[in-house]
C-alpha cells in the first residue's frame, strides 16, 4: 500500500513525538505528516531543541530532503537557516549534526530513516545527486531561468 491520499493536514493536531536513540534524529521531536507503509518513506516536520547535537560520523540509507522553516541546523560544516533547502542522497557522509539555537525543519525521508554510524559503503553514495544547499530566500524570483518557475512567477500558475 502506498501513502494514503490526504487533502489537507491539520499539523497543529498532529502530536510531537520524541525520536528514539536508533532513529535518524535521536532526541529531536517529529510530526509525521505522511508515511508510506511499504517503502517507509515519510514527510516529517522535525523540531530540534536548542543545543541538540549528534557528534558522531554517520549516514542514512535513504535519501533525505530538508527545508528549514525557522532556526538553524548544521550538517557537518554546512549551516542551513530559514528558507534553505538541501537534497542529501543515501550514504552521504555526515561528520556531525547540530542545532545550537534550535530549528524547525520540513524533512522528506525517501525510505526508512535509520541512523547508521560510520562511513557508508562506497557504491551507496552518489555525490552527483547531492544538492548541498539552496538559499531560496536569496533566489532571483523576478527573473527565473526555469520555465515552470517563470510561468508561475508571471501568474500562469
Secondary structure, DSSP 8 states (H G I E B T S, - for coil): ------S---GGGS--EE--TTBTTTT-EEEEEEE-TTT--EEEEEEE-TTEEE-S-EEESS-EEEEEEEEEEEETTEEEETTEEEEE-TT--BS-EEESS-EEEEEEESS--BEEES---GGG--GGG-EEEEEGGGS-GGG-SSHHHHHHHTT--
